[in-house]
Amino acid sequence: MRRLLVLLCLLGSAAFAQNRSEIWLGAGIQREVVKDLVVGIQTNLRIQTAGKLETLFQEVSIKSEHLKWFRPSIDYRFITSYADNGNPTYSNRFNLNADFRKKIKETKIGFRARYQLVIGSGNGSGTDLDPALRLKPYIDYAIANTRFTPGFSAEFFYNPVFGEFGQRFNRMRFGLGTEIDIPGPNTISFTYYYGRKYNTGNPYNEHLISLEYGFEWKKKKAAVE
């Protein structure tokens, strides 16, 4: 009986929660600058489906590929957020990432832990910009003889900040999509995300569509004499 009451409360809160719908567009380039050390630059635009510009940010990342099973990286983001009247505010975010992975034939199983640290006006805003510990298991499968690698992920957000709604998990997000290896050193990825923000004074459901383009700037092979 108690479990039924808890389930009904959760369903009721989800029914009355607000909905957040956005389109995420991104494009980036990466290059191996020294052996097994990759630097990437990316720009991202997030727009509400109603047409309002929400966020624009630029990202620089450094990733180690020295180990097949562990890929640590660090990201820096300069973020421009837009209020309802169009006025921008600026913030800086650092992501510390630890990506563990195992490949079995065409299947890749992984787990990414991310800690995001925010410096600027986005701190404590109740949005994606807040400090968070993010835990993300994922699985990808490369379909043989095709250019498609579909994948599924589940991500759980923990709020480490002291306060009324701090020190607890407050969001979950599920993603389903595919990466497409197009001719040349190019990839396109398409993902649909469904998420739920809870343990907050402003709970909401989210529906996100992400489209990203990636280019790998490869070094020229030395000529064989």
VOROKOL-75777 format. One record per residue (C-alpha): x, z, y. Coordinates in nm, 3 decimals, m for minus. Layout:
+---------+---------+---------+
:      px :      pz :      py :
+---------+---------+---------+
:       X :       Z :       Y :
...
+---------+---------+---------+
END
This chain:
+---------+---------+---------+
:      px :      pz :      py :
+---------+---------+---------+
:   0.000 :   0.000 :   0.000 :
:   0.281 :   0.090 :   0.240 :
:   0.459 :  m0.238 :   0.171 :
:   0.138 :  m0.429 :   0.242 :
:   0.099 :  m0.252 :   0.577 :
:   0.459 :  m0.335 :   0.673 :
:   0.406 :  m0.701 :   0.581 :
:   0.086 :  m0.718 :   0.786 :
:   0.266 :  m0.567 :   1.087 :
:   0.545 :  m0.824 :   1.062 :
:   0.300 :  m1.111 :   1.031 :
:   0.101 :  m0.978 :   1.324 :
:   0.408 :  m0.949 :   1.547 :
:   0.514 :  m1.303 :   1.455 :
:   0.169 :  m1.435 :   1.541 :
:   0.179 :  m1.286 :   1.892 :
:   0.543 :  m1.371 :   1.961 :
:   0.629 :  m1.642 :   2.208 :
:   0.771 :  m1.973 :   2.094 :
:   1.101 :  m2.120 :   2.211 :
:   1.161 :  m2.490 :   2.151 :
:   1.481 :  m2.665 :   2.252 :
:   1.684 :  m2.978 :   2.190 :
:   2.060 :  m2.927 :   2.155 :
:   2.292 :  m3.221 :   2.224 :
:   2.667 :  m3.201 :   2.166 :
:   2.974 :  m3.425 :   2.154 :
:   3.331 :  m3.332 :   2.076 :
:   3.679 :  m3.445 :   1.979 :
:   3.940 :  m3.272 :   1.767 :
:   4.306 :  m3.336 :   1.685 :
:   4.572 :  m3.178 :   1.468 :
:   4.837 :  m3.085 :   1.728 :
:   5.084 :  m2.939 :   1.478 :
:   5.062 :  m2.917 :   1.101 :
:   4.736 :  m2.744 :   0.997 :
:   4.650 :  m2.638 :   1.353 :
:   4.353 :  m2.820 :   1.506 :
:   4.243 :  m2.816 :   1.870 :
:   3.892 :  m2.924 :   1.966 :
:   3.707 :  m2.992 :   2.291 :
:   3.329 :  m3.012 :   2.304 :
:   3.048 :  m3.036 :   2.558 :
:   2.695 :  m2.916 :   2.483 :
:   2.360 :  m2.953 :   2.657 :
:   2.050 :  m2.750 :   2.572 :
:   1.710 :  m2.864 :   2.702 :
:   1.364 :  m2.719 :   2.654 :
:   1.126 :  m2.963 :   2.486 :
:   0.919 :  m2.941 :   2.807 :
:   1.214 :  m3.104 :   2.986 :
:   1.373 :  m2.810 :   3.167 :
:   1.752 :  m2.793 :   3.159 :
:   1.844 :  m2.462 :   2.997 :
:   2.220 :  m2.445 :   2.938 :
:   2.533 :  m2.658 :   2.977 :
:   2.863 :  m2.539 :   2.835 :
:   3.212 :  m2.667 :   2.768 :
:   3.411 :  m2.538 :   2.470 :
:   3.777 :  m2.536 :   2.372 :
:   3.866 :  m2.421 :   2.020 :
:   4.176 :  m2.362 :   1.810 :
:   4.143 :  m2.356 :   1.431 :
:   4.392 :  m2.284 :   1.154 :
:   4.370 :  m2.497 :   0.839 :
:   4.673 :  m2.347 :   0.666 :
:   4.458 :  m2.212 :   0.382 :
:   4.185 :  m2.402 :   0.196 :
:   3.967 :  m2.095 :   0.145 :
:   4.004 :  m1.933 :   0.489 :
:   3.971 :  m2.104 :   0.829 :
:   4.008 :  m1.860 :   1.122 :
:   3.943 :  m1.992 :   1.472 :
:   3.883 :  m1.889 :   1.831 :
:   3.652 :  m2.059 :   2.083 :
:   3.627 :  m2.030 :   2.459 :
:   3.307 :  m2.140 :   2.635 :
:   3.240 :  m2.185 :   3.005 :
:   2.863 :  m2.160 :   3.032 :
:   2.624 :  m2.272 :   3.305 :
:   2.272 :  m2.131 :   3.267 :
:   1.980 :  m2.256 :   3.476 :
:   1.695 :  m2.039 :   3.605 :
:   1.337 :  m2.166 :   3.634 :
:   1.406 :  m2.272 :   3.994 :
:   1.717 :  m2.464 :   3.887 :
:   1.972 :  m2.220 :   4.029 :
:   2.280 :  m2.192 :   3.804 :
:   2.463 :  m1.881 :   3.689 :
:   2.802 :  m1.884 :   3.520 :
:   2.953 :  m1.685 :   3.235 :
:   3.243 :  m1.698 :   2.991 :
:   3.221 :  m1.641 :   2.617 :
:   3.481 :  m1.598 :   2.346 :
:   3.403 :  m1.647 :   1.976 :
:   3.627 :  m1.499 :   1.708 :
:   3.550 :  m1.674 :   1.379 :
:   3.644 :  m1.604 :   1.018 :
:   3.524 :  m1.884 :   0.787 :
:   3.556 :  m1.829 :   0.411 :
:   3.482 :  m2.124 :   0.183 :
:   3.498 :  m2.246 :  m0.174 :
:   3.457 :  m2.606 :  m0.286 :
:   3.328 :  m2.687 :  m0.634 :
:   3.328 :  m3.063 :  m0.687 :
:   3.085 :  m3.199 :  m0.425 :
:   2.947 :  m2.859 :  m0.325 :
:   3.094 :  m2.634 :  m0.056 :
:   2.982 :  m2.271 :  m0.038 :
:   3.089 :  m2.067 :   0.262 :
:   3.044 :  m1.758 :   0.472 :
:   3.125 :  m1.739 :   0.842 :
:   3.156 :  m1.416 :   1.039 :
:   3.158 :  m1.454 :   1.417 :
:   3.197 :  m1.197 :   1.692 :
:   3.097 :  m1.326 :   2.034 :
:   3.221 :  m1.149 :   2.342 :
:   3.063 :  m1.233 :   2.677 :
:   3.215 :  m1.193 :   3.022 :
:   2.988 :  m1.264 :   3.317 :
:   2.621 :  m1.259 :   3.413 :
:   2.499 :  m1.358 :   3.065 :
:   2.597 :  m1.018 :   2.924 :
:   2.286 :  m0.823 :   2.825 :
:   2.044 :  m1.101 :   2.921 :
:   1.848 :  m1.097 :   2.595 :
:   1.951 :  m1.458 :   2.518 :
:   2.207 :  m1.637 :   2.299 :
:   2.474 :  m1.530 :   2.548 :
:   2.461 :  m1.162 :   2.452 :
:   2.745 :  m0.997 :   2.259 :
:   2.674 :  m1.024 :   1.886 :
:   2.815 :  m1.006 :   1.538 :
:   2.685 :  m1.309 :   1.350 :
:   2.690 :  m1.344 :   0.970 :
:   2.627 :  m1.691 :   0.833 :
:   2.624 :  m1.793 :   0.465 :
:   2.593 :  m2.167 :   0.413 :
:   2.603 :  m2.440 :   0.149 :
:   2.681 :  m2.813 :   0.182 :
:   2.652 :  m3.087 :  m0.078 :
:   2.819 :  m3.429 :  m0.042 :
:   2.596 :  m3.688 :  m0.208 :
:   2.814 :  m3.916 :  m0.419 :
:   2.852 :  m4.278 :  m0.305 :
:   2.679 :  m4.211 :   0.026 :
:   2.781 :  m4.098 :   0.374 :
:   2.541 :  m3.803 :   0.373 :
:   2.629 :  m3.434 :   0.334 :
:   2.312 :  m3.226 :   0.364 :
:   2.339 :  m2.852 :   0.413 :
:   2.148 :  m2.527 :   0.450 :
:   2.246 :  m2.213 :   0.640 :
:   2.106 :  m1.869 :   0.717 :
:   2.241 :  m1.665 :   1.007 :
:   2.184 :  m1.299 :   1.093 :
:   2.263 :  m1.153 :   1.437 :
:   2.364 :  m0.791 :   1.492 :
:   2.358 :  m0.638 :   1.841 :
:   2.664 :  m0.409 :   1.874 :
:   2.582 :  m0.288 :   2.226 :
:   2.462 :   0.070 :   2.285 :
:   2.114 :   0.087 :   2.431 :
:   1.744 :   0.086 :   2.354 :
:   1.759 :  m0.217 :   2.126 :
:   2.129 :  m0.202 :   2.036 :
:   2.315 :  m0.115 :   1.717 :
:   2.078 :  m0.315 :   1.496 :
:   2.001 :  m0.664 :   1.366 :
:   1.777 :  m0.848 :   1.609 :
:   1.765 :  m1.214 :   1.506 :
:   1.765 :  m1.447 :   1.206 :
:   1.807 :  m1.823 :   1.211 :
:   1.778 :  m2.080 :   0.931 :
:   1.916 :  m2.433 :   0.950 :
:   1.853 :  m2.746 :   0.742 :
:   2.019 :  m3.077 :   0.817 :
:   2.280 :  m3.332 :   0.725 :
:   2.614 :  m3.467 :   0.841 :
:   2.662 :  m3.844 :   0.838 :
:   3.010 :  m3.991 :   0.803 :
:   2.985 :  m4.310 :   1.007 :
:   3.260 :  m4.578 :   1.002 :
:   3.588 :  m4.475 :   1.159 :
:   3.685 :  m4.117 :   1.239 :
:   3.329 :  m4.042 :   1.352 :
:   3.053 :  m3.811 :   1.233 :
:   2.696 :  m3.743 :   1.340 :
:   2.506 :  m3.432 :   1.238 :
:   2.136 :  m3.358 :   1.265 :
:   1.996 :  m3.007 :   1.207 :
:   1.661 :  m2.836 :   1.245 :
:   1.672 :  m2.459 :   1.304 :
:   1.394 :  m2.207 :   1.274 :
:   1.464 :  m1.861 :   1.409 :
:   1.302 :  m1.531 :   1.487 :
:   1.407 :  m1.278 :   1.758 :
:   1.292 :  m0.923 :   1.690 :
:   1.386 :  m0.562 :   1.772 :
:   1.357 :  m0.653 :   2.137 :
:   1.112 :  m0.611 :   2.424 :
:   1.059 :  m0.989 :   2.423 :
:   1.026 :  m1.116 :   2.061 :
:   0.993 :  m1.487 :   1.999 :
:   1.008 :  m1.761 :   1.738 :
:   1.241 :  m2.055 :   1.794 :
:   1.235 :  m2.418 :   1.686 :
:   1.558 :  m2.601 :   1.763 :
:   1.669 :  m2.959 :   1.701 :
:   2.043 :  m3.021 :   1.715 :
:   2.216 :  m3.359 :   1.736 :
:   2.597 :  m3.366 :   1.750 :
:   2.865 :  m3.635 :   1.756 :
:   3.222 :  m3.567 :   1.647 :
:   3.541 :  m3.772 :   1.675 :
:   3.863 :  m3.692 :   1.491 :
:   4.164 :  m3.816 :   1.687 :
:   4.409 :  m3.881 :   1.405 :
:   4.781 :  m3.925 :   1.445 :
:   4.924 :  m4.264 :   1.372 :
:   5.107 :  m4.285 :   1.044 :
:   5.478 :  m4.348 :   1.070 :
:   5.576 :  m4.703 :   0.978 :
:   5.751 :  m4.742 :   0.645 :
:   6.077 :  m4.932 :   0.680 :
+---------+---------+---------+
END
